[in-house]
């Protein structure tokens, strides 16, 4: 995996969540994982990317508790799960926008975030060969940035 495709998302996640969700954020060491396990009590923001030579995906994953906390901080009021999901989508969109400038044209197409709740199928979750999972800690708990890229054949 090329760090030039991963680091922009790590840096953008730190910038966006510390500024827009007004929270302290700590980044943990990445782990390689074969698949992203979905859970009933989770919120996912999924972004698909297509390029001339490779495809990729970025999935931000949150427990419902962390999503609700982030949503409340972002919106400045208590929120429902629907509000929290919308906030997660907006924040994910900002992460992608921030990362895009550092990707230097590597991808021709980057989708808007698709929000998935609970134990729903996520599409590209196991299609790409290897995922890099990076945990972020905030006062409300941990959330994860999952990134994968695969060469086009």
C-alpha positions, 0 to 999 in steps of 0.5 A: 500500500502506498502511503501517499494514498493513506497519509492524506486521509489520516491527516485530514481525519485529524484536522477535520475531527479536531476542528469541526467536532471540537475534540482532542484526537489521538492517532494509533498505529495502523493494523493490517486487516483482511476485512472490515467486520460490521456490527449492529451498533455501528455507523459507517461512512463509505467512500469509493475511489476509482483511478486509471490504475487502481481502485480504493475505498475509505471507510470511517467506522464508529460505534453508535455511542461515539457517532452520537457524541461526535454528532452532538459536538458537531451540531452543538446540541443533543442528537438522534441517531439519524442526526448523528449519521448525517453529521458523520456523513458531513464530516466524512465528506470534509475528510475526503475534500481535505485529503483530495488535494494531497492525492494529486490526481491519483483517482479520477472519481471519488464518491460522496460518503455513503452512510451505512447503519448497523450490520448492513453489507458494505460492498467493497469490504472484502473485495480489496486484498488488504485493509489498513485500519487506523484507530483514532481516540477521542474523549467519547471513545475510539473510531476507525479509518479503514483504507484499502487500494487494489490495482486495476487488472 
